[in-house]
């Protein structure tokens, strides 16, 4: 087991401008069983060593490394998490937030979890088949409207067991527009096993830094109770997600999905 602060790996900083004295955050590295564990480390100003080509050097080091995946400390903050997520994407390495073990989750019961995943896969496949004319029409509309603009907008989100993945949305609608159709590409996230049809909304990197381990161990979903009951406080949403995980069942998923259907087809579900 090797703990290292190699000089050829650059040190990155997260500066919180809202604090009177900016807090400098770097990281230390530990290799363990083909995993790279990245831990946050507070730095003093004299320790700072930023380089213009730092991010590219990080990618090069990851590409040369034999590690299969990266586990990263949420305490690094959203800015540094984004740097590492982009670097791992280019180096084709999986990246996870370091989430503690949570007990009594559906994913710990193989049969129930596999049944849910099979239902997710079948539902996403059927919806993509049924909605394919609409999806193709929206893609063509985007190409006609702005040929140079990418069809999909990709955003970093946190999924099951802290896995960081790219959430897909159509790029022709502005961010924050409460229109379900921009979320249709997330059916591909479901097929790839990154999301479920029903579950907690995928957390942003900024949100994930303050979550409980139980919430980071769950597979996020396209829709859930907070979506069919809007204007809930953040504390209420967190409590609802925890309750959903503790009492999960296929019957509950079906009930939530049936309640969400009218909003889905009216285009008012975000």
PyMOL commands that set and color helices and strands:
alter all, ss='L'
color gray80, all
select helices_A, chain A and resi 45-47+54-64+74-91+106-108+110-145+160-162+180-183+186-191+205-208+213-216+225-228+234-246+250-266
alter helices_A, ss='H'
color red, helices_A
select strands_A, chain A and resi 2-4+25-32+35-42+69-72+94-97+152-158+164-170+196-198+203-204+221-223
alter strands_A, ss='S'
color yellow, strands_A
deselect
rebuild
show_as cartoon
